[in-house]
């Protein structure tokens, strides 16, 4: 006999009730969840103290000035600056004058550099060939004081155009700047001007190597409107500043002399006497026709004269044997520069 579906559903319900009744004892031992505490503001833990003090901002000057710098930079080559014009304490125009910035007047503010133990160079200016600062920035430190005396034409000169910095020639920490001493200046200039160094080693030269003359006697290294940075407007005007006996004006002028001394002379040195570019008569014949003139080279047998004794004025065939006043003459009969 089949049971009604209702009786089967009742049995399933009774089984589910018994299962829940058997699980009840285990659930009775579970503690209810604890009530949430009232909300409170959460405070972050304090940050650990910084290991080092923050560096000063870029552009900060050191508190003790040169005393701060000398704590590390005490080499004799650097402290020699205290025996130069730049370190005079009684000169208000100098960096070490009263209220001056001392070392930082040239090298820039070094407060950050000092606080970092010498590792941070931000804001400072280093000088020299290998310095990271450009030659313009290096020069700007010098020109800040020297713009009105020696560097008025520096910007338009060939040294500035070739990116030569002031410190390429000048040594500010040296007791005596080599380029400002007549005996040592030529070595500084010849370090770059190699061709002129070679000329100065030739037999005929100006007495630069002997220390009796300096390059700046003729040239203005900081700039000039004259050619080759000459101290005067022309070559002739520069030369006659010392060789006044050839200045003139003359009654009878020798045109190449009045035009340019370098037509005949090489100012830096020559293997010919008197700094000449060539010996006479070859130098003279570069302008004057020599055919039929006694200056044409000849053997002793071919020289004009009385018998075996040729005229002494023709011996060696030099033009200046007769034309002795080659730079000019004031004699009424000196048209041919012979007297």
ZAZAMAR-629832 format. One line per 2 residues: their letters; for each residue z, x, y of C-alpha. Coordinates in nm, 4 decimals. Layout:
% ZAZAMAR-629832
a) Z,X,Y  ...
This chain:
% ZAZAMAR-629832
xx) 0.0000,0.0000,0.0000  -0.1107,0.1554,0.3322
xx) 0.1522,0.2014,0.5972  0.0768,0.0744,0.9434
xx) -0.0261,0.3273,1.2030  0.2731,0.2292,1.4101
xx) 0.5128,0.3525,1.1433  0.3315,0.6943,1.1352
xx) 0.3582,0.7316,1.5154  0.7273,0.6554,1.4949
xx) 0.7741,0.9317,1.2398  0.5991,1.1863,1.4659
xx) 0.8165,1.0862,1.7578  1.1281,1.1207,1.5461
xx) 1.0244,1.4704,1.4348  0.9675,1.5835,1.7947
xx) 1.3116,1.4505,1.8900  1.4766,1.6458,1.6091
xx) 1.2981,1.9671,1.7197  1.4257,1.9341,2.0744
xx) 1.7730,1.8602,1.9474  1.7696,2.1802,1.7392
xx) 1.6661,2.3947,2.0456  1.9287,2.2499,2.2751
xx) 2.2148,2.4774,2.1697  2.0139,2.7949,2.2629
xx) 1.9224,2.6667,2.6079  2.2825,2.5760,2.6780
xx) 2.3830,2.9486,2.7029  2.1250,3.0511,2.9722
xx) 2.2842,3.0945,3.3176  2.1186,2.9097,3.6021
xx) 1.9364,3.1246,3.8640  2.1567,3.2554,4.1463
xx) 2.0957,3.1011,4.4864  1.8858,3.3151,4.7273
xx) 2.0922,3.4949,4.9967  2.0362,3.3944,5.3545
xx) 1.7360,3.5782,5.5146  1.8294,3.8882,5.7179
xx) 1.6034,4.1243,5.9204  1.4941,4.4291,5.7214
xx) 1.5380,4.7633,5.9030  1.3124,5.0596,5.8032
xx) 1.4970,5.3773,5.7069  1.5046,5.6418,5.9851
xx) 1.2196,5.8949,5.9760  1.3172,6.2497,5.8820
xx) 1.3601,6.4892,6.1758  1.0470,6.6858,6.2743
xx) 1.0364,7.0383,6.1399  0.9176,7.1866,6.4712
xx) 0.9317,7.0875,6.8355  0.6140,6.9298,6.9698
xx) 0.3906,7.1788,7.1546  0.3514,7.1439,7.5305
xx) 0.0349,6.9816,7.6493  -0.2693,7.1935,7.7185
xx) -0.2556,7.3334,8.0715  0.1204,7.3926,8.0766
xx) 0.2283,7.7249,8.2231  0.4999,7.9361,8.0640
xx) 0.8466,7.9066,8.2120  0.9135,8.2780,8.2578
xx) 0.5647,8.3921,8.3585  0.4867,8.7544,8.2769
xx) 0.8232,8.7995,8.1048  0.7078,8.5544,7.8402
xx) 0.3830,8.7455,7.7869  0.5541,9.0843,7.7693
xx) 0.7698,8.9634,7.4842  0.4689,9.0185,7.2566
xx) 0.2026,9.1940,7.4650  0.3904,9.5151,7.5405
xx) 0.1318,9.7765,7.4403  0.0897,10.0579,7.6966
xx) -0.2778,9.9723,7.7363  -0.1743,9.6274,7.8627
xx) 0.1363,9.7126,8.0631  -0.0644,9.9713,8.2567
xx) -0.1740,9.6816,8.4779  0.1595,9.7136,8.6614
xx) 0.0267,10.0371,8.8125  -0.2861,9.8717,8.9523
xx) -0.3622,9.6706,9.2661  -0.3510,9.3428,9.0750
xx) 0.0222,9.3813,9.0032  0.1486,9.4598,9.3525
xx) 0.4434,9.2243,9.4196  0.4123,9.2625,9.7977
xx) 0.0472,9.1559,9.8108  0.0286,8.7789,9.8679
xx) -0.3381,8.7783,9.7663  -0.2689,8.9292,9.4233
xx) -0.1664,8.7416,9.1086  0.1732,8.9158,9.1033
xx) 0.2502,8.8405,9.4654  0.5328,8.6071,9.5612
xx) 0.4748,8.2710,9.3931  0.1715,8.3989,9.2024
xx) 0.0858,8.2987,8.8469  0.0982,8.6601,8.7251
xx) -0.0754,8.7061,8.3849  -0.1697,8.3389,8.3749
xx) -0.3625,8.3709,8.6998  -0.6429,8.5311,8.4962
xx) -0.5746,8.4205,8.1404  -0.4962,8.0576,8.2156
xx) -0.1835,7.8503,8.1378  -0.0060,7.9920,7.8330
xx) 0.2871,7.7576,7.7773  0.1337,7.6085,7.4646
xx) 0.0301,7.9530,7.3429  0.3854,8.0867,7.3790
xx) 0.5486,7.7814,7.2166  0.3208,7.8111,6.9130
xx) 0.4138,8.1727,6.8563  0.0761,8.2967,6.9738
xx) -0.1420,8.0916,6.7405  -0.2619,7.8203,6.9778
xx) -0.5067,7.9495,7.2393  -0.5975,7.6076,7.3811
xx) -0.6440,7.6213,7.7568  -0.6388,8.0006,7.7767
xx) -0.9218,8.2406,7.8588  -0.9901,8.5494,7.6521
xx) -1.2073,8.8307,7.7857  -1.4529,9.0636,7.6166
xx) -1.7692,9.0650,7.4071  -1.6097,8.8872,7.1111
xx) -1.4138,8.6322,7.3139  -1.4865,8.2660,7.2414
xx) -1.5006,8.1890,7.6146  -1.8491,8.2025,7.7637
xx) -1.9390,8.4710,8.0158  -1.9554,8.2032,8.2855
xx) -1.5998,8.0939,8.2195  -1.4792,8.4537,8.2146
xx) -1.6578,8.5278,8.5417  -1.5180,8.2120,8.6990
xx) -1.1662,8.3524,8.6679  -1.2681,8.6683,8.8574
xx) -1.4813,8.4895,9.1143  -1.1941,8.2597,9.1977
xx) -1.0530,8.5467,9.4050  -1.3488,8.7810,9.4534
xx) -1.6140,8.5362,9.5632  -1.6030,8.6368,9.9290
xx) -1.5935,9.0157,9.9007  -1.8043,9.1754,9.6263
xx) -1.9690,8.8828,9.4525  -2.1458,8.6808,9.7183
xx) -2.4848,8.7382,9.5526  -2.3632,8.7687,9.1954
xx) -2.5090,8.4389,9.0770  -2.8644,8.5342,9.1718
xx) -2.8476,8.8934,9.0465  -2.9989,9.0321,8.7253
xx) -2.6602,9.1117,8.5737  -2.5554,8.7482,8.5858
xx) -2.8991,8.6460,8.4580  -2.8551,8.8783,8.1587
xx) -2.5158,8.7152,8.0850  -2.3203,9.0276,8.1713
xx) -1.9561,8.9386,8.2285  -1.7292,9.1106,8.4788
xx) -1.5179,9.2551,8.1974  -1.8251,9.4157,8.0394
xx) -1.8033,9.6741,8.3191  -1.4504,9.6440,8.4564
xx) -1.1216,9.7291,8.2814  -0.8509,9.5412,8.4682
xx) -0.5532,9.6716,8.2702  -0.6497,10.0387,8.3076
xx) -0.4609,10.2415,8.5664  -0.7953,10.3523,8.7063
xx) -1.0943,10.1319,8.6340  -1.3602,10.3724,8.4943
xx) -1.6433,10.1956,8.6738  -1.4671,10.2439,9.0074
xx) -1.4162,10.6178,8.9616  -1.7101,10.8343,9.0672
xx) -1.6561,11.0809,8.7827  -1.6676,10.8145,8.5077
xx) -1.8849,10.5406,8.6543  -2.2098,10.6830,8.5190
xx) -2.0819,10.6546,8.1607  -2.0120,10.2841,8.2069
xx) -2.3534,10.2123,8.3590  -2.5404,10.4319,8.1123
xx) -2.3841,10.2395,7.8253  -2.6495,9.9731,7.8870
xx) -2.9099,10.1619,8.0906  -3.0149,10.4034,7.8197
xx) -3.3449,10.5074,7.9802  -3.1609,10.6228,8.2918
xx) -2.9089,10.8080,8.0744  -3.1970,11.0126,7.9298
xx) -3.3400,11.0819,8.2773  -3.0056,11.2172,8.3935
xx) -3.0216,11.4793,8.1187  -3.3455,11.6250,8.2547
xx) -3.3421,11.9569,8.4458  -3.3945,11.7967,8.7861
xx) -3.1567,11.5063,8.8513  -2.9131,11.3678,9.1017
xx) -2.5589,11.5053,9.0475  -2.4210,11.1983,8.8706
xx) -2.3219,11.3754,8.5505  -2.1403,11.6335,8.7608
xx) -1.9276,11.3638,8.9222  -2.0548,11.4352,9.2732
xx) -2.2374,11.1042,9.3055  -2.2047,10.7511,9.1666
xx) -2.4614,10.4906,9.0690  -2.3243,10.2630,9.3393
xx) -2.4373,10.5125,9.6032  -2.7836,10.3598,9.5605
xx) -2.7317,10.0353,9.3675  -2.5246,9.7220,9.4319
xx) -2.4304,9.5977,9.0832  -2.2846,9.2685,9.2089
xx) -2.6203,9.1580,9.3489  -2.8606,9.2448,9.6255
xx) -3.1687,9.0958,9.7886  -3.3442,9.4326,9.7618
xx) -3.5471,9.5441,9.4592  -3.3530,9.7092,9.1761
xx) -3.0288,9.5905,9.3437  -3.0510,9.8672,9.6016
xx) -2.7854,9.8965,9.8672  -3.0532,9.9033,10.1406
xx) -3.3602,9.6878,10.1916  -3.6158,9.9385,10.0589
xx) -3.6319,10.2489,9.8414  -3.7131,10.4719,10.1394
xx) -3.4291,10.3312,10.3460  -3.1898,10.3896,10.0573
xx) -3.3053,10.7485,10.0014  -3.2962,10.8461,10.3679
xx) -2.9392,10.7248,10.3871  -2.8571,11.0684,10.2433
xx) -3.1820,11.2572,10.3059  -3.1817,11.1928,10.6788
xx) -3.4153,11.4857,10.7519  -3.6994,11.2871,10.5958
xx) -3.6250,10.9606,10.7748  -3.8584,11.0030,11.0717
xx) -4.0276,10.8601,11.2639  -4.2749,11.1492,11.2701
xx) -4.5631,11.2172,11.5012  -4.7745,11.2816,11.1936
xx) -4.6646,11.0741,10.8972  -4.7507,11.1136,10.5314
xx) -4.8288,10.7584,10.4312  -4.6873,10.7654,10.0748
xx) -4.3577,10.8972,10.2143  -4.3259,10.6210,10.4718
xx) -4.4200,10.3621,10.2108  -4.1970,10.4478,9.9142
xx) -4.0253,10.7697,9.8067  -4.0774,10.6751,9.4422
xx) -4.4527,10.7271,9.4852  -4.3841,11.0964,9.4283
xx) -4.0218,11.1190,9.3088  -3.8356,10.9852,9.0076
xx) -3.4869,10.9244,9.1397  -3.3033,10.9318,8.8060
xx) -3.4426,11.2596,8.6772  -3.7533,11.4641,8.6068
xx) -3.8672,11.7744,8.4215  -4.0416,11.8825,8.7436
xx) -3.8573,12.0397,9.0389  -3.7329,11.8217,9.3236
xx) -3.7447,11.5100,9.1039  -4.1258,11.5101,9.1316
xx) -4.3265,11.2960,8.8910  -4.5806,11.5801,8.8491
xx) -4.6359,11.9279,8.9858  -4.8708,12.0046,9.2701
xx) -5.1669,12.0063,9.2858  -5.1821,11.7402,9.0120
xx) -4.9432,11.5077,9.1926  -5.1353,11.5392,9.5199
xx) -5.4728,11.4919,9.3530  -5.3661,11.1492,9.2301
xx) -5.4484,11.0383,9.5861  -5.6449,11.3274,9.7412
xx) -5.9871,11.4412,9.6230  -5.9607,11.7966,9.4909
xx) -6.3284,11.8912,9.4551  -6.4189,12.1818,9.6824
xx) -6.0608,12.2200,9.8027  -5.8678,12.5435,9.7432
xx) -5.6082,12.3452,9.5493  -5.8425,12.3284,9.2508
xx) -5.6907,12.5358,8.9730  -5.8582,12.8748,8.9419
xx) -5.8056,13.2084,8.7743  -5.6961,13.5116,8.9824
xx) -6.0519,13.6431,8.9720  -6.1842,13.3222,9.1191
xx) -5.9470,13.2968,9.4141  -6.0963,13.3566,9.7554
xx) -5.9741,13.6590,9.9432  -6.0434,14.0106,10.0477
xx) -6.1403,14.2133,9.7451  -5.8824,14.2169,9.4656
xx) -5.6078,14.0763,9.6881  -5.6485,13.7002,9.7110
xx) -5.4820,13.5111,9.9915  -5.1135,13.4509,9.9251
xx) -5.1587,13.0947,10.0473  -5.3775,13.0169,9.7469
xx) -5.1686,13.1805,9.4746  -5.0708,12.9246,9.2060
xx) -5.2934,12.6662,9.3713  -5.0064,12.4616,9.5137
xx) -5.0808,12.2270,9.7998  -4.7415,12.2861,9.9555
xx) -4.8192,12.6529,10.0074  -5.0188,12.5351,10.3083
xx) -4.9089,12.1744,10.3629  -4.5409,12.2577,10.3792
xx) -4.4411,11.9582,10.5954  -4.5412,11.7118,10.3299
xx) -4.2799,11.4532,10.4396  -4.4118,11.4457,10.7976
xx) -4.4579,11.6646,11.1022  -4.3686,11.6453,11.4683
xx) -4.5777,11.9454,11.5673  -4.8696,11.8690,11.8019
xx) -5.0994,12.0582,11.5615  -4.9427,11.9134,11.2481
xx) -5.2116,11.6640,11.1683  -5.2688,11.8260,10.8289
xx) -4.8919,11.8616,10.7746  -4.9263,12.2401,10.7794
x) -4.6649,12.3011,11.0482
